[in-house]
């Protein structure tokens, strides 16, 4: 468990410094890191991953290379024991995404990648494959670290990319052609970083588990759409008026004068200063696509009062793994905001130290939180966060 008093300086880049990695490799070219997690032992067994894939809240997939109906057949979970008994002995892969949200202890792995900003980190996917298992040669649209957790996997990449066309009629994206330029066999603790757009193919050599830390890359359409949705809620409810209406030669035409009026009317409703626009962007970036609230304890009002009254006695609290947080520091007349899960909390001088601490770490000592929430404004902020289920006490989640 990471010390909650200071951010971890430990990273998983071997002999590479964070500065060198970001400068020379991030979103530029692949790199293999031997022993990224020294003496790594998978915190999950294949049987436990299969059990997780049987739960309704676990986003899971089975990819069977030679399925009953077609090659590269995709099946979506949740699964049953019968589903697993029906699998062939080889030639399949089980994949479960959002594992760190389902098992909070796995955040210890994700936390090691916080040299990349939090808002860019998406999830931890864990996969299992028997010898020969694969998901085929494909391309990802996002950065990914592929950590070998159990057994061995042979990875091949095509760099620079030459083939980008996919086979038609399949459930999953499989490249029509793949000409590897590099090949490695990864053992537990080894890790391969791949930037977006690099064709790659991994094949299990033994009973194999891979931990994949993927990164978010929102499309411009998604970001603009989210911001515009929020801008629309800020627009006044005024109705369109045209008291200077003149007869039109063609009633079916949207005339130049009307176009200009409507254009200016729309733009005026979207007029936001830079601070307001930053807040709307941060709210959009922290919005959760899936509600995992059912996975975590929710404290009743009386419990929250008790927690806050005795916060200095709580050994540790943890950020809810599914929760997304961003801090906007004060800027000019704007006091700053703490954005969590699509909502923003305005800050002041009393709440800013608490917000900084909460966004700098993933694990918190109760004593440090008590010190930063000893004033009325910060206590109210803590109440709101606990009520929303965005912090949990790990012992109560076990």
N, C-alpha and C positions, 0 to 999 in steps of 0.2 A: 504494500500500500504506500502511495506517495505521501511524503510528509506534507501536512496541510498548512504549515506555517510559511513555507517558501515554495515558489514554483520549481519543478524539477528541471535541472540542467542536463539530466541524463537523456541521451537520445539514442537512436538506433541506426546510426550512420557509419559505424565502424571507425575507420581512421579519417573519414571525411568530416570536416567541420560543417556546421549548419550553413555558414556563409558560403563555403565552397559548393556544397550541394545545391543551394538555391541559385547560385550564380551559374554553375556549369551543367546541372542536370535537370532541375525542376522545369517541367514542361519543355524540355529540350532533347534529352536523350536518355536511354536506359542506363541503369547501373546495377551490378550485382554486388551485394554486401554480404560477405561470409561472416558468420557468427554475429549477426546483428543482435540477436538475443542469445547470449552465451548460455549453454546448458539448458536450453529451453525445453520444457516439458509441456505438452498440450494440456491446458486446464479442462479440456473436454475429451471424453472418450467417444469413439464412433457410436456406441450404443446410446450415449447421452444425447448426442446430436440427433440421432434418429428419434429419440423420445421427444426432443424439442420440436421436431418437424411434425409430430402428431398433435401439437397444440394449436388451437384455432388462432392464437395471436402471433404465431411464428410464420413470417412470410417464407415459404419453403417451396423448392422445386426439385423434381427428379428429371434428369436428362438421360435417356436410354439411347445409346448409339444405334442399336438395331432393335427398335421397338416392335411390338406386335402389329401395329398398323403402318408404320413407316420408319425410315431411318431418322435418327436424331429426334425422337419423340419426346415431347415435353409434357410432364404431368405436374399439376399444381397441388400443393397441400391445402389443408392438413391431411396427413396420411394415416393409415392404420397399419397394424401389424401384418395384416393380410397383404397390403401393398408391398411391404418389404419382403415378405416370404415369396412373393411372385417375381421378384427381381432375378435376372440372370446372375451367374457367378461373377461375371466381369462385364465391362463395357457400359458402366453407368456412373453417374455422379449425383450426389445429394448436396444441395446448396440451401443454406438458411441465412437470410439477410437480417440486419438489425439485431445481431446477437448481443451486442453490448447493451441494447435497450431491454432485452429479455432477461439477461443475466448481468446485473450491475457490476459484479466483480470483474467482468471482462473490460470495463472501462480502464483498468490498470494498463491494458495493452494500448488502447486508443490514446491514453494520456501521453504516451511516449512520443506521439506524433504532433504534439502541440507547438512544434517549431513552425508549423503551418497554422494560420489563424483558424480559430474554432469554426467560423462560419463556412469555411471551405471543407471541413471534415464531414463526411456523410455517414458512413456506417462501417461496422465490422461484419463481414460475411465469412462464414465458416463452411467449408465444403469437405466432403468425404468421397473418396473413390477407391475401389479395389484395384488390384494390379491391372493396368491397361485402361483404367477409367479416364475419361476426358470430357470436356465440353466442346471439343473441336477447335480448329484454328479460327480466330475471330479478332475483331478490333473493338476496343473500348473507347468511349468518347470522354473519358475522365482519367485522371491520374490514379494510379493504384500501387500500393505496396503489397507484394505477395510473400507472406511469411510462411515458411515451411514449418508446420506444427507437429507432424507425425509422419514417419516413413520417408520415402524419397519421391521426388517428382522431377521429371525431365522437362525443362522449359526450352522452347525454341522461339526465336523471334526473327522477323524479317525487317531489317533496318539498313537503309531507308526503305519505307513501304513501297512495294511495287504493285501488289495485287490488293484491290479493295472491293472487288465485286463479290456478291454473295450468291450462294445457290438458291434457286427458287423452290417453293413448295415445301419448305421445312418449317418446323415449329420454332427453331432458333437460328440465329445468324451464323452460318458457316461459310467461310471463304471458299470460292470456287477453286482457287489456286493459292498455294503457299510455298514459298521458296526460302527456307530458313538461312539466315546469315550467321547466326550465333546460337550456341547450344550450351546449356549447363545442367548439371544434376544438383538439385538443392536437397540438403539434409536439414533436420530440425535445427531451427535457429538461423538458418540462412534466409536471405530476403532479396527479392528482385524488385526494383522500382521500374515502372513503365509509365512514360508520359502518354497523353492521349494520342490515338491514331497509329500505334505500333502494332502490326499483326503479330499475334503470339499464339502458342499452342503448348499446353501442359498435359503431360501424360503420367499417371501414377505408375511408379515402378514397384511399390509395395502397397499395403493398406495405408492410405495416404490421407492426411488432413492438411488443408491450407487455410490460413487466416488472411483474408484480403481486406485491407483498410482502403476504402474508396473515398474519393473526394468529390464534393459537389461542384458542378459547373453549370449554373443556371443559364438558360437561354436568355437572350435579350428580350424575347417575346414574353417569357415568364416574368421577368423582373418588371418590365414596363406594364404588363397586365396587372400585376399585384399592386404596383404603385397607383395606377389609374383607378383600380377598384377602390383604393383608399381615398384618393382624391375625390371620387364621386360622392363619398359619404360626407365630405366637407363642403360640397357645393350647396349653395342656397336653394331653397325650394321655390324660388321665384318662377312665374310662368312667362313664357315668351309673349312679347307685346310688339305691335307694329302700328302705332297710331298714325303714322305718316304713310300708310299704305296707298299706293296709286294703282290705277287700272293696269292690268298686264295684257300684253299682246297675245301671249300664250299662257293660259292658266296652268298648263302642265309643265311649265319650265320653272326651275329654281333660278330665279333671276340674279343678276350680279349684285344688286343692292342687298337682296335678302341673303345671298351667300356670305357677303362681307359681314352682315349683322350677326348671322349665326356663327361664323368663324370666330369673330371677336367675343361673342357670348360664351362659346365653349372655352376659348383660351383664357378668358377672365376667370372662369371657375377653376381653372387648373393652375392659376398663378400661385406659386409657392416659393417662399424664400429658400435659400440654400439649407438653412437649419431644418425647416419643415420637410424639405425634400429628403434630407439625410435621415430624418426620423421615419418617414414613410418607406424608404429603402430598407432601413434596419428592421422595421416591422415585417416587411415582406420576406426578408432573408431569414428571419427567425420563425416564421410560420411553419408549423409542423404539418407535413402531408398526411400523417397517420396519428390517430389519437391512441396513445399507449397508456392512458390514465388508469385503466383497469389493472395494470400490472403493478402499481405502486400503492403504498398505504396513503390514505387521505385522512388527515387529522381533523377531528371535530373541534369546535370552537374552544371547548373546555381544555382539550388536549393542547391546543396551540398556546393558550394562556399559560398552562403549566410548563410547556417547553420553554417559552420565553422567560418566565419567571425564574427558571432554574437552568438557563442556557449555559452558564459557566460550568455546570456540572456534567454537561453532555460531552462525552469523549470525542465524538466525531459526527459530522453531518456530511452528506454527499449530495452533489447536484443530481437531480433525477436524470438518468442517462438519456432519455428521449427528449429532454428539454433543451431548447436552443436559446442562447444568451448572447447579447451584444451590448457593449457600453458605448454611448456617445458622450464624450467629454464635453464640458461646458465650452461654448464658443461665442464670444461677444456677449450679447444680451441673453443668449439661450443658456439656461442653467444645466443642460445636459439631460440625457435620458438613459434609463436602463430598459432595454427591450428584451422581452422574454416571450417566446411562443406567440409572436404576432401582436403582442400588446406592449405598450410603452408606459413606463413610470417616470414622471418628471422628477428631477433630482434637485437638491439644494445643498447648501454647505454641510448640513447635518447628515444627509443620506449619501453623499458622494463617496466618503471613505468606505462605507459598507458596500456600495455598488462596485467600487474598484476591487475590493477584496473578493467579492463573489464572482467577478468575471476573470480574475487572475488565476483562480484555482478551481479544481473540481471537488476536492475534499477540504473540509473546514473543521477546525477545532471549535468546540462550543465556547471556549473561553475567548477566542479571538472574535467570534461573532458577537458575544455578549459585550465586549469592549466597544465594538463598532455600532451596536444598536442600543446603546444606553440612553439615547435621547428619544423624544416622543416621535419625531418624524421617521427615524430609522426603525423604531419598533413597529410602526404602522406598515412600513415597507416589508419587514420580515413577516408580519402577520399576513399580508397579501400573498407573499411568495409561498408560505407554508399552506395557506388556504387553497392555493391553486395546485398544490401537490408538486411544486418545482424543487423542493428540497426533501430529502428523506434521511432518517436515521438508519444507517446500514443494519444494525443489530435487529431492528424490527422488520427488516425485509427478508431475513433468513428463515 
